[in-house]
Amino acid sequence: MTNREQLIQELAEVPDELIKVMLDFLHRVQTTRSHHPLAKFAGILSDDEAANLQEAIQADCRQADLNEW
């Protein structure tokens, strides 16, 4: 079952008031993604690439060498 199919199946069982909230959220996300300057980069990394990048940032960034100055 695809994510889309699973979502549609689960939406069929959700109360109408929650559907409204989810629909509003979806519209906000779509609007933000289409107008945000970084939107073109969304989803370009695989999960493994993103995890590797996060690890590299945590290991190498935010570390100041006090003797460097």
C-alpha positions, 0 to 999 in steps of 0.5 A: 500500500502506498502512502497516498493509499494509506492516507486516504484509507485513514482519512475515511475514518477521521471525524469531519472536524479533524479533516478540516484541520488537516485540510487547512494544514495541507493548504498552508504547507502547499502555499509555503512550499511554493513560495519559499525561496528554499522550497526547490531544495525540499526533498532532494536528500535521501534519508541516509544523506540527510542523516549523514549531513546531520551527523557531520553538522553535529560533529563539526559545527558549533565548535569554537577553537579558542586558541585559533584567535 
